[in-house]
Amino acid sequence: MNNTVDPEKLKKAPIASSCFMGLGQILYLKQYIRGALFALVEVVMLCCIIFGSKKIIPANNKENSYINSIPSIEEMVDFLSDAQYKKLDKVLDKRAKTLEKFFKNVAVKDYSKFVYEEEILDAESLRQEDKVAYKEALAEAKENKLALQEELKETFAEFDYKDFDDVESAVDEIIDDDFLLEKYEKTIGKYDLILAKEMARISPEDFDENYDGCSLCKRAHKHGRRTFAHRAWFQGPIVTSIVGLVTLGSKQDTTVTKYMDHSIFMMINGIFALIIIAFFVFLYILNINSAKAAVKKIIKIGHFQSMKEAKNDISQNSFATIGIAPSIVMIAIFSVIPLLFSALVAFTNYSSPEHIPPNNLVDWVGLQNFITMFSTRVGGGEWAKTFGWTAIWTIVWAIFATFTCFFVGFFYAFVLQDRRVVIPSVFRTIYILPYAIPTMLSLFVWANLLNGTVGPINRTLQIIGLIDQPIPWLSDPWVAKGALIFVNIWIGFPYSMILTTSSMTAISNSLYEAAVIDGATKWQQFKSITYPLVMFQLKPTLIMQFAGNINNFGAVFFLTGGGPNMPQAGLTTVTNCGATDLLISWIYKLTMNTPSRYNLASVLSLLVFAVLVPFALYNYTRTKSFKEGEV
């Protein structure tokens, strides 16, 4: 390899790299590995833009079935025999041997197993009623299985698998087992395809005699398959996905569901295409910068890298990039795409029953959903009023649910640290039990305890004479909210107690001993030592708990179900939102209940995301533990 360095020529490498990814690195910098990778990325991208296909859409299911099919085996054999196809006997012999092996082995085993399992299911009814009869039925099923295997072996041994009528007779023996029939179709499919390809190659006109597709599609039949599409320029997956994202589809003149435009899938494909383009742009810029850096390095060292040096350079300098790349790709697919999709749905009319694909298309409606949700002039202003009530309650709930659980847990952790408490480990175990029990079960139990009519709490209070009328724990909007906060304390404080206890045990005893020597009281020790050190460690956790409580779906759903109805008449009927619903549980109802209003649910999701994420990030990054990492 010529290692002579020409500085003037090397300076053209970034320009060449900007025209074609990797070209400058290959031609000017002699970096074949890195240049080839960049060039491969661009070739794949260009293919995804340029090369595509144009669909042929059948008008109905009958036409769809015909286009999908190939001629029958008898038709193809007669045609190829007349055309004196030399390899016809060889293909048919292989086909016959394969079929014989299939029926004598696979079919015998699988079909007898199928019949045996059917008899076992029939015998299950006897398991509880008559165990003796059940055991006899199992034994009889095993005997029948062995007998059927012998019978099938004798039957399949009599057939001539070169004879199409005998093959049909063999198929009739296993006609009841759909799964086995699928295996049969796959087994003979490859031989039928070989014959179809030859038929199409020898005489494509005869092969396409009854086909209504375009001339380009007919040419594609030289491969022996009916086709739905032909090659089209600049209709690659990237282009069609972006177009689909803009248009969200158009009405198709067909009754075949699979050929109707599905607006939601088109939106997802479009977002995915945008992500791919973003990656491509990033790699394009990275490629040019890499070429610039390589030029400086080569001029500095005075020679081109050898292949060994290039490998070492990639392994050392690109290790971090290669290691983090899979994570970035996974985040883009499983995080960014769902977030963008949820945001874009807010600007569509995606809702039932008029706009549910594929029978109906979804359209872009701009800010109409936001106007519906937030404007008091739309209808009777029900959506705006409901949003106001629910948003305020969500914030109130998040504040109380977070700080009550945290400080109650803090209190118990501090109390149990006192040496005067006997067997503190037993008390800690007792207090952790509500957290150890699955939350859903605890909430179901509390829902029964707080039942306004037959609940044990109300009945006990009535028996001891503290109340005359049952307290509407879950049927009065304000009482239900208080009950929800109280039950959440019961479920949530053990977690905070565990965190606080672990933080307090990490505090050095020397600090407390010094405080005692200085004459500090217990309160002063708590205020000056325990509280600031614990909060330094747990403030980020407290912020995350606040964010989590805004989206605490389970507490509301399993205890109150979002009920009771809103205080103002008509709000719950129109918006399907209850008095104790949080924004997250309201979103759930809008998507899961009928009618489904995915567009309005997306508006709420977008609002929660836009408010919650910046708030959490801002507060988290301002904590000392984030800034300094030390006290």
C-alpha positions as CSV (number, residue, x, y, z in Angstrom):
1,M,0.0,0.0,0.0
2,N,1.3,3.5,-1.0
3,N,1.6,5.4,2.3
4,T,2.7,8.7,0.6
5,V,0.8,11.6,2.1
6,D,-0.4,14.5,0.0
7,P,-1.9,17.1,2.3
8,E,-3.6,19.0,-0.5
9,K,-5.3,15.8,-1.8
10,L,-6.3,14.8,1.8
11,K,-8.2,18.0,2.3
12,K,-10.7,16.8,-0.4
13,A,-11.7,13.8,1.8
14,P,-14.4,15.7,3.8
15,I,-15.9,17.1,0.5
16,A,-15.9,13.6,-1.1
17,S,-17.5,12.2,2.1
18,S,-20.2,14.8,2.0
19,C,-21.1,13.7,-1.6
20,F,-21.1,10.0,-0.9
21,M,-20.8,8.6,2.7
22,G,-17.5,6.8,3.2
23,L,-16.2,7.6,-0.3
24,G,-13.7,10.1,0.9
25,Q,-12.5,7.8,3.7
26,I,-12.0,5.0,1.2
27,L,-10.4,6.9,-1.7
28,Y,-8.5,9.6,0.1
29,L,-7.9,8.3,3.6
30,K,-7.6,4.6,2.9
31,Q,-9.9,3.8,5.8
32,Y,-11.6,0.8,4.2
33,I,-13.5,-0.6,7.2
34,R,-15.0,2.7,8.5
35,G,-15.6,4.0,4.9
36,A,-17.3,0.8,3.8
37,L,-19.7,0.9,6.8
38,F,-20.7,4.5,6.1
39,A,-21.1,3.7,2.4
40,L,-23.3,0.7,3.2
41,V,-25.6,2.8,5.4
42,E,-26.1,5.3,2.5
43,V,-26.7,2.6,-0.1
44,V,-29.4,1.0,2.2
45,M,-31.0,4.4,2.8
46,L,-31.1,5.3,-0.9
47,C,-32.6,1.9,-1.7
48,C,-35.3,2.5,0.9
49,I,-36.1,5.8,-0.8
50,I,-35.8,4.9,-4.5
51,F,-36.9,1.3,-4.8
52,G,-40.5,0.5,-3.9
53,S,-43.6,-1.2,-5.3
54,K,-47.0,-0.3,-6.5
55,K,-49.9,-2.3,-5.2
56,I,-52.5,-4.1,-7.3
57,I,-55.6,-4.0,-5.1
58,P,-58.2,-6.7,-5.7
59,A,-61.8,-5.4,-5.5
60,N,-63.1,-8.4,-3.5
61,N,-62.1,-11.5,-1.6
62,K,-62.8,-13.8,-4.6
63,E,-60.4,-11.9,-6.8
64,N,-57.9,-11.7,-4.0
65,S,-58.0,-15.5,-3.6
66,Y,-57.4,-16.0,-7.3
67,I,-54.5,-13.6,-7.6
68,N,-52.9,-15.3,-4.6
69,S,-53.2,-18.8,-6.0
70,I,-51.1,-20.7,-8.5
71,P,-52.4,-23.3,-11.0
72,S,-53.4,-26.7,-9.7
73,I,-50.8,-29.5,-9.7
74,E,-52.7,-31.4,-12.4
75,E,-52.8,-28.4,-14.7
76,M,-49.1,-27.7,-14.2
77,V,-48.1,-31.3,-14.8
78,D,-50.2,-31.5,-18.0
79,F,-48.7,-28.3,-19.3
80,L,-45.1,-29.2,-18.5
81,S,-45.6,-32.7,-20.0
82,D,-46.9,-31.2,-23.3
83,A,-44.0,-28.7,-23.2
84,Q,-41.6,-31.7,-22.8
85,Y,-40.0,-30.4,-19.6
86,K,-37.0,-32.7,-19.0
87,K,-36.9,-32.5,-15.2
88,L,-40.6,-33.1,-14.7
89,D,-40.3,-36.8,-13.7
90,K,-37.4,-36.0,-11.3
91,V,-39.5,-33.3,-9.5
92,L,-42.5,-35.6,-9.3
93,D,-40.4,-38.5,-8.0
94,K,-39.0,-36.2,-5.2
95,R,-42.5,-34.9,-4.5
96,A,-43.8,-38.5,-4.2
97,K,-41.0,-39.6,-1.9
98,T,-41.5,-36.6,0.3
99,L,-45.3,-37.2,0.5
100,E,-44.7,-40.9,1.3
101,K,-42.4,-40.0,4.1
102,F,-44.7,-37.3,5.4
103,F,-47.8,-39.6,5.6
104,K,-46.0,-42.7,6.9
105,N,-44.2,-40.9,9.7
106,V,-45.4,-37.4,10.5
107,A,-49.1,-37.9,9.7
108,V,-49.3,-41.2,11.6
109,K,-47.7,-39.7,14.7
110,D,-49.4,-36.3,14.7
111,Y,-52.9,-37.5,13.7
112,S,-53.0,-40.3,16.3
113,K,-51.8,-37.8,18.9
114,F,-54.6,-35.4,17.8
115,V,-57.3,-38.1,18.2
116,Y,-55.8,-39.2,21.5
117,E,-56.0,-35.6,22.9
118,E,-59.6,-35.4,21.8
119,E,-60.5,-38.5,23.7
120,I,-58.6,-37.2,26.8
121,L,-60.6,-34.0,26.7
122,D,-63.8,-36.1,26.5
123,A,-62.7,-38.1,29.5
124,E,-62.0,-35.0,31.7
125,S,-65.7,-34.8,32.7
126,L,-65.2,-38.1,34.5
127,R,-62.3,-36.9,36.6
128,Q,-64.4,-35.6,39.5
129,E,-67.5,-37.8,39.1
130,D,-66.0,-41.3,38.7
131,K,-62.2,-41.6,39.1
132,V,-62.3,-45.3,38.2
133,A,-64.1,-44.7,35.0
134,Y,-61.7,-41.8,34.3
135,K,-58.6,-44.1,34.6
136,E,-60.3,-46.7,32.4
137,A,-61.0,-44.0,29.8
138,L,-57.3,-43.0,29.8
139,A,-56.2,-46.5,29.4
140,E,-58.7,-47.0,26.5
141,A,-57.5,-43.8,24.9
142,K,-53.9,-45.1,24.9
143,E,-54.9,-48.4,23.4
144,N,-57.0,-46.6,20.7
145,K,-53.9,-44.4,19.9
146,L,-51.7,-47.4,19.3
147,A,-54.4,-49.2,17.3
148,L,-55.0,-46.1,15.2
149,Q,-51.2,-45.8,14.5
150,E,-51.2,-49.3,13.1
151,E,-54.3,-48.7,11.1
152,L,-52.9,-45.5,9.6
153,K,-49.6,-47.2,8.7
154,E,-51.4,-49.9,6.8
155,T,-53.7,-47.4,5.1
156,F,-50.9,-45.0,4.0
157,A,-48.7,-47.9,2.8
158,E,-51.4,-48.8,0.2
159,F,-51.3,-45.4,-1.6
160,D,-49.3,-44.6,-4.7
161,Y,-48.0,-41.0,-4.0
162,K,-47.3,-40.4,-7.7
163,D,-51.1,-40.7,-8.3
164,F,-52.9,-37.4,-7.5
165,D,-56.1,-39.2,-6.6
166,D,-54.4,-41.4,-4.0
167,V,-52.8,-38.3,-2.5
168,E,-56.2,-36.7,-2.2
169,S,-57.4,-39.9,-0.5
170,A,-54.5,-39.8,1.9
171,V,-55.4,-36.1,2.7
172,D,-59.0,-37.2,3.5
173,E,-57.7,-39.4,6.2
174,I,-56.3,-36.4,8.1
175,I,-58.9,-33.8,7.1
176,D,-60.0,-33.3,10.7
177,D,-56.6,-31.9,11.9
178,D,-56.2,-28.4,10.7
179,F,-52.6,-28.1,12.1
180,L,-51.5,-31.2,10.3
181,L,-53.1,-30.0,7.0
182,E,-51.0,-26.8,7.3
183,K,-47.9,-29.0,7.6
184,Y,-49.0,-30.9,4.5
185,E,-49.4,-27.7,2.5
186,K,-45.9,-26.6,3.5
187,T,-44.4,-29.9,2.6
188,I,-45.7,-30.0,-1.0
189,G,-45.6,-26.2,-1.5
190,K,-42.0,-26.1,-2.5
191,Y,-42.5,-28.7,-5.3
192,D,-45.6,-27.0,-6.6
193,L,-43.7,-23.7,-6.7
194,I,-40.9,-25.3,-8.7
195,L,-43.4,-26.5,-11.3
196,A,-45.1,-23.1,-11.3
197,K,-41.8,-21.3,-11.9
198,E,-41.0,-23.6,-14.9
199,M,-44.5,-23.1,-16.3
200,A,-44.1,-19.3,-16.0
201,R,-40.7,-19.4,-17.6
202,I,-41.7,-21.6,-20.5
203,S,-44.9,-19.7,-21.4
204,P,-45.7,-16.7,-19.3
205,E,-48.6,-15.9,-21.6
206,D,-50.4,-19.1,-20.7
207,F,-49.5,-18.8,-17.1
208,D,-51.1,-15.3,-17.0
209,E,-54.0,-16.2,-19.3
210,N,-56.8,-15.2,-16.8
211,Y,-54.8,-12.6,-14.8
212,D,-56.1,-9.0,-14.8
213,G,-52.9,-7.3,-13.5
214,C,-50.8,-4.8,-15.4
215,S,-48.0,-5.9,-17.9
216,L,-45.3,-5.2,-15.3
217,C,-47.0,-7.5,-12.9
218,K,-47.3,-10.2,-15.5
219,R,-43.6,-10.1,-16.1
220,A,-43.0,-10.7,-12.5
221,H,-44.7,-14.1,-12.9
222,K,-41.6,-15.6,-14.4
223,H,-40.8,-16.4,-10.7
224,G,-43.9,-18.6,-10.5
225,R,-46.0,-16.5,-8.1
226,R,-49.0,-14.3,-8.5
227,T,-48.0,-10.8,-7.6
228,F,-49.9,-7.8,-6.2
229,A,-47.2,-5.2,-7.0
230,H,-44.6,-4.2,-9.5
231,R,-41.4,-2.2,-9.2
232,A,-41.9,1.5,-8.9
233,W,-39.3,4.3,-8.6
234,F,-39.3,6.7,-5.7
235,Q,-41.9,4.7,-3.9
236,G,-39.6,3.0,-1.4
237,P,-40.6,2.3,2.2
238,I,-39.2,5.7,3.4
239,V,-41.1,7.7,0.8
240,T,-44.4,5.8,1.2
241,S,-44.2,6.0,5.0
242,I,-43.6,9.8,5.0
243,V,-46.5,10.2,2.5
244,G,-48.7,8.0,4.7
245,L,-47.9,10.1,7.7
246,V,-49.0,13.3,5.9
247,T,-52.1,11.9,4.3
248,L,-53.1,9.1,6.8
249,G,-54.4,7.1,3.9
250,S,-57.2,7.4,1.3
251,K,-60.4,5.5,0.6
252,Q,-59.7,2.3,-1.4
253,D,-62.2,0.8,-3.9
254,T,-62.0,-2.7,-2.3
255,T,-63.7,-4.9,0.2
256,V,-60.6,-6.8,1.2
257,T,-59.6,-5.5,4.6
258,K,-55.9,-6.1,4.2
259,Y,-55.7,-3.7,1.3
260,M,-57.5,-0.9,3.0
261,D,-55.4,2.0,4.2
262,H,-54.9,1.8,8.0
263,S,-54.3,5.3,9.2
264,I,-52.8,4.3,12.6
265,F,-50.3,1.9,11.1
266,M,-49.4,4.5,8.5
267,M,-48.8,7.0,11.2
268,I,-46.5,4.6,13.1
269,N,-44.6,3.8,9.9
270,G,-44.2,7.5,9.2
271,I,-42.8,8.2,12.7
272,F,-40.4,5.2,12.3
273,A,-39.3,6.6,8.9
274,L,-38.6,10.0,10.6
275,I,-36.5,8.2,13.2
276,I,-34.5,6.4,10.5
277,I,-33.9,9.7,8.7
278,A,-32.7,11.3,11.9
279,F,-30.2,8.5,12.5
280,F,-29.1,8.9,8.9
281,V,-28.5,12.6,9.3
282,F,-26.6,12.0,12.5
283,L,-24.4,9.4,10.8
284,Y,-23.9,11.7,7.8
285,I,-22.6,14.5,10.0
286,L,-20.5,12.0,12.0
287,N,-19.0,10.7,8.7
288,I,-17.9,14.2,7.6
289,N,-16.5,15.1,11.0
290,S,-14.7,11.7,11.1
291,A,-13.1,12.5,7.8
292,K,-12.0,15.9,9.0
293,A,-10.4,14.4,12.1
294,A,-8.7,11.7,10.1
295,V,-7.2,14.2,7.7
296,K,-5.6,16.1,10.6
297,K,-4.3,12.9,12.2
298,I,-2.8,11.5,9.0
299,I,-1.0,14.8,8.2
300,K,0.3,14.9,11.8
301,I,1.7,11.3,11.8
302,G,2.8,11.5,8.1
303,H,1.4,8.2,6.9
304,F,-1.8,6.3,6.3
305,Q,-3.1,3.8,8.8
306,S,-2.4,0.1,8.1
307,M,-5.3,-2.3,8.3
308,K,-4.1,-3.4,11.8
309,E,-3.9,0.2,13.0
310,A,-7.4,0.9,11.6
311,K,-8.8,-2.1,13.5
312,N,-7.1,-1.0,16.7
313,D,-8.3,2.6,16.2
314,I,-11.9,1.5,15.8
315,S,-11.8,-0.9,18.8
316,Q,-10.3,1.8,21.1
317,N,-11.9,5.0,20.0
318,S,-15.3,3.7,18.8
319,F,-15.9,1.2,21.7
320,A,-18.1,3.6,23.6
321,T,-20.1,4.5,20.5
322,I,-20.6,0.8,19.6
323,G,-21.5,-0.1,23.1
324,I,-24.1,2.7,23.5
325,A,-25.6,2.4,20.0
326,P,-28.0,-0.6,20.8
327,S,-29.4,1.3,23.8
328,I,-30.0,4.4,21.7
329,V,-31.8,2.3,19.0
330,M,-33.9,0.6,21.6
331,I,-34.8,3.9,23.3
332,A,-35.8,5.3,19.9
333,I,-38.0,2.3,19.1
334,F,-39.6,1.6,22.4
335,S,-39.7,5.1,23.9
336,V,-39.5,7.9,21.3
337,I,-41.9,6.3,18.8
338,P,-44.7,5.7,21.3
339,L,-44.3,9.2,22.7
340,L,-44.4,10.8,19.3
341,F,-47.4,8.6,18.3
342,S,-49.3,9.5,21.5
343,A,-48.6,13.2,20.8
344,L,-49.7,13.1,17.2
345,V,-53.0,11.3,18.0
346,A,-54.0,14.5,19.8
347,F,-54.1,16.3,16.5
348,T,-56.4,13.7,14.8
349,N,-60.1,12.6,15.1
350,Y,-59.2,9.1,16.1
351,S,-62.3,8.0,18.0
352,S,-65.2,5.6,17.8
353,P,-67.4,4.9,16.0
354,E,-66.8,7.1,13.0
355,H,-63.0,7.1,12.8
356,I,-61.7,3.6,13.6
357,P,-59.5,2.0,11.0
358,P,-59.5,0.1,8.7
359,N,-63.1,0.5,7.8
360,N,-62.9,4.3,8.4
361,L,-59.9,6.6,8.0
362,V,-58.4,9.0,10.6
363,D,-57.9,12.6,9.6
364,W,-55.7,15.5,10.9
365,V,-57.9,18.1,12.7
366,G,-55.2,20.5,14.0
367,L,-56.0,22.0,17.4
368,Q,-59.7,21.0,17.4
369,N,-59.2,18.5,20.2
370,F,-57.4,21.1,22.4
371,I,-60.3,23.5,21.8
372,T,-62.8,20.8,22.8
373,M,-60.9,20.0,26.0
374,F,-60.1,23.5,27.2
375,S,-62.7,25.8,25.7
376,T,-65.8,26.6,27.8
377,R,-67.6,27.7,24.6
378,V,-67.7,24.2,23.0
379,G,-71.0,22.5,23.9
380,G,-71.8,23.4,27.5
381,G,-68.2,23.5,28.5
382,E,-68.4,20.1,30.1
383,W,-65.0,19.0,29.0
384,A,-63.3,22.1,30.2
385,K,-65.1,22.0,33.6
386,T,-64.2,18.3,34.0
387,F,-60.6,18.9,33.1
388,G,-60.4,21.7,35.7
389,W,-61.9,19.6,38.5
390,T,-59.7,16.6,37.6
391,A,-56.5,18.5,37.2
392,I,-56.9,20.3,40.6
393,W,-57.7,17.0,42.3
394,T,-54.8,15.3,40.6
395,I,-52.4,17.9,42.0
396,V,-54.0,17.8,45.5
397,W,-53.9,14.0,45.5
398,A,-50.2,14.0,44.4
399,I,-49.2,16.4,47.2
400,F,-51.1,14.6,50.0
401,A,-50.3,11.1,48.8
402,T,-46.6,11.9,48.5
403,F,-46.0,13.9,51.7
404,T,-48.3,12.0,54.0
405,C,-46.7,8.6,53.1
406,F,-43.2,10.1,53.2
407,F,-43.5,11.8,56.5
408,V,-45.5,9.1,58.2
409,G,-42.9,6.7,57.1
410,F,-40.2,9.1,58.3
411,F,-41.9,9.4,61.7
412,Y,-42.1,5.7,62.3
413,A,-38.5,5.1,61.1
414,F,-37.3,7.8,63.5
415,V,-39.4,6.5,66.4
416,L,-38.1,2.9,65.9
417,Q,-34.5,4.2,65.9
418,D,-35.0,5.2,69.6
419,R,-33.2,2.8,71.9
420,R,-36.1,2.9,74.4
421,V,-38.3,1.0,71.9
422,V,-38.4,-2.7,72.8
423,I,-37.9,-5.2,70.0
424,P,-38.0,-2.6,67.2
425,S,-37.5,-5.4,64.5
426,V,-40.9,-6.9,65.4
427,F,-42.6,-3.5,64.9
428,R,-40.8,-2.9,61.6
429,T,-42.0,-6.3,60.4
430,I,-45.6,-5.4,61.4
431,Y,-45.4,-2.1,59.7
432,I,-44.0,-3.6,56.5
433,L,-46.8,-6.1,56.1
434,P,-49.2,-3.6,54.2
435,Y,-46.4,-3.1,51.7
436,A,-45.6,-6.8,51.4
437,I,-49.2,-7.7,50.5
438,P,-50.0,-7.0,46.8
439,T,-51.5,-3.6,46.5
440,M,-54.5,-4.7,44.4
441,L,-55.6,-7.2,47.1
442,S,-55.2,-4.5,49.8
443,L,-57.3,-2.1,47.9
444,F,-60.0,-4.7,47.2
445,V,-60.1,-5.4,51.0
446,W,-60.4,-1.7,51.8
447,A,-63.2,-1.3,49.2
448,N,-65.2,-4.0,51.1
449,L,-64.3,-2.5,54.5
450,L,-65.5,1.0,53.4
451,N,-68.7,-0.3,51.8
452,G,-71.4,2.2,52.7
453,T,-74.1,-0.4,53.3
454,V,-72.7,-3.6,54.5
455,G,-69.1,-2.5,55.2
456,P,-67.6,-3.7,58.6
457,I,-66.4,-0.2,59.5
458,N,-69.8,1.4,59.2
459,R,-71.6,-1.5,60.9
460,T,-69.1,-1.4,63.8
461,L,-69.5,2.3,64.3
462,Q,-73.3,1.9,64.3
463,I,-73.2,-1.0,66.8
464,I,-71.1,1.0,69.3
465,G,-73.3,4.0,68.8
466,L,-70.9,6.5,67.4
467,I,-73.0,7.1,64.2
468,D,-76.7,6.8,63.4
469,Q,-76.4,6.8,59.6
470,P,-73.8,5.0,57.5
471,I,-70.9,7.2,56.4
472,P,-70.7,7.4,52.6
473,W,-67.1,6.5,52.4
474,L,-67.0,5.8,48.7
475,S,-70.3,7.4,47.5
476,D,-69.8,11.0,48.5
477,P,-67.2,12.8,46.3
478,W,-65.4,14.6,49.2
479,V,-65.5,11.7,51.7
480,A,-64.3,9.4,48.9
481,K,-61.3,11.6,48.3
482,G,-60.4,11.6,52.0
483,A,-60.8,7.9,52.2
484,L,-58.5,7.5,49.2
485,I,-55.7,9.5,50.7
486,F,-56.1,7.6,54.0
487,V,-55.9,4.2,52.4
488,N,-52.9,5.3,50.3
489,I,-51.1,6.2,53.6
490,W,-51.7,2.6,54.8
491,I,-50.3,1.2,51.6
492,G,-47.5,3.6,51.0
493,F,-45.9,4.6,54.3
494,P,-43.9,1.3,54.8
495,Y,-41.9,2.0,51.6
496,S,-40.9,5.4,52.9
497,M,-40.2,3.9,56.3
498,I,-37.8,1.4,54.7
499,L,-36.0,4.1,52.7
500,T,-35.7,6.4,55.7
501,T,-34.5,3.7,58.0
502,S,-31.7,2.7,55.5
503,S,-30.7,6.3,55.2
504,M,-30.7,6.9,59.0
505,T,-28.5,3.8,59.7
506,A,-25.9,5.3,57.4
507,I,-25.5,8.3,59.6
508,S,-22.4,8.1,61.8
509,N,-23.1,7.7,65.6
510,S,-20.2,10.1,66.2
511,L,-22.4,13.0,65.0
512,Y,-25.0,12.2,67.7
513,E,-22.4,11.7,70.4
514,A,-20.8,15.1,69.6
515,A,-24.3,16.6,69.7
516,V,-25.0,15.0,73.1
517,I,-21.7,16.4,74.5
518,D,-22.7,19.8,73.2
519,G,-26.0,19.5,75.1
520,A,-28.3,19.1,72.1
521,T,-31.8,17.8,72.8
522,K,-33.5,15.0,70.8
523,W,-35.4,17.6,68.7
524,Q,-32.2,19.6,68.0
525,Q,-30.5,16.3,67.0
526,F,-33.3,15.5,64.6
527,K,-33.5,19.0,63.2
528,S,-29.8,19.5,62.7
529,I,-28.5,16.0,61.9
530,T,-31.2,13.4,61.0
531,Y,-33.5,15.5,58.9
532,P,-31.0,17.3,56.6
533,L,-28.9,14.2,56.0
534,V,-31.9,12.0,55.3
535,M,-33.5,14.6,53.0
536,F,-30.1,15.1,51.1
537,Q,-30.3,11.4,50.1
538,L,-34.1,11.0,49.7
539,K,-35.1,14.3,48.1
540,P,-34.7,12.9,44.5
541,T,-36.8,9.9,45.6
542,L,-39.4,12.2,47.0
543,I,-39.6,14.1,43.7
544,M,-40.0,10.8,41.8
545,Q,-42.7,9.7,44.2
546,F,-44.6,12.9,43.5
547,A,-44.3,12.3,39.8
548,G,-45.4,8.7,40.3
549,N,-48.4,9.7,42.4
550,I,-49.7,11.9,39.6
551,N,-49.9,8.7,37.5
552,N,-51.0,6.5,40.4
553,F,-53.6,4.6,38.4
554,G,-54.0,1.5,40.7
555,A,-55.0,3.3,43.9
556,V,-58.0,5.0,42.2
557,F,-59.0,2.2,39.9
558,F,-59.1,-0.6,42.4
559,L,-60.6,1.4,45.4
560,T,-63.2,3.7,43.9
561,G,-63.1,3.0,40.2
562,G,-63.1,6.8,39.7
563,G,-66.5,7.1,41.3
564,P,-68.8,8.6,42.5
565,N,-70.1,10.9,39.8
566,M,-69.0,14.5,39.5
567,P,-70.9,16.9,41.8
568,Q,-72.2,18.9,38.9
569,A,-74.9,17.0,37.0
570,G,-74.1,15.9,33.5
571,L,-70.3,16.1,33.6
572,T,-69.7,12.4,34.3
573,T,-72.4,11.4,31.6
574,V,-70.7,13.5,28.9
575,T,-67.0,13.0,29.8
576,N,-67.1,9.6,31.5
577,C,-65.0,11.0,34.4
578,G,-65.7,10.4,38.0
579,A,-65.1,12.6,41.1
580,T,-62.1,10.7,42.3
581,D,-60.6,10.1,38.8
582,L,-57.1,11.3,38.3
583,L,-55.9,12.4,34.8
584,I,-54.4,9.0,34.3
585,S,-57.5,7.0,35.2
586,W,-59.6,9.4,33.1
587,I,-57.3,8.7,30.2
588,Y,-57.8,5.0,30.7
589,K,-61.6,5.4,30.6
590,L,-61.5,7.5,27.5
591,T,-59.6,4.8,25.7
592,M,-61.2,1.6,27.1
593,N,-64.8,2.6,27.6
594,T,-67.3,3.0,24.8
595,P,-67.2,5.3,22.9
596,S,-63.4,5.4,22.7
597,R,-62.0,8.9,22.4
598,Y,-58.3,8.2,21.7
599,N,-57.8,11.8,20.5
600,L,-59.0,13.5,23.7
601,A,-57.1,10.9,25.8
602,S,-53.9,11.8,23.8
603,V,-54.5,15.5,24.6
604,L,-54.5,14.7,28.3
605,S,-51.4,12.4,28.0
606,L,-49.6,15.2,26.2
607,L,-50.5,17.7,28.9
608,V,-49.4,15.4,31.7
609,F,-46.1,14.7,29.9
610,A,-45.5,18.4,29.1
611,V,-46.0,19.4,32.7
612,L,-44.7,16.5,34.7
613,V,-41.4,15.7,32.9
614,P,-39.9,19.3,33.0
615,F,-41.1,19.7,36.6
616,A,-39.4,16.4,37.7
617,L,-36.2,17.1,35.8
618,Y,-36.0,20.7,37.0
619,N,-36.4,19.8,40.6
620,Y,-34.2,16.7,40.4
621,T,-31.3,18.6,38.8
622,R,-31.5,21.2,41.5
623,T,-31.0,18.8,44.4
624,K,-27.5,18.8,46.0
625,S,-27.1,15.0,45.4
626,F,-27.4,15.6,41.7
627,K,-25.2,18.7,41.5
628,E,-22.4,17.7,43.9
629,G,-22.7,14.0,44.8
630,E,-21.5,14.9,48.3
631,V,-22.6,16.7,51.4
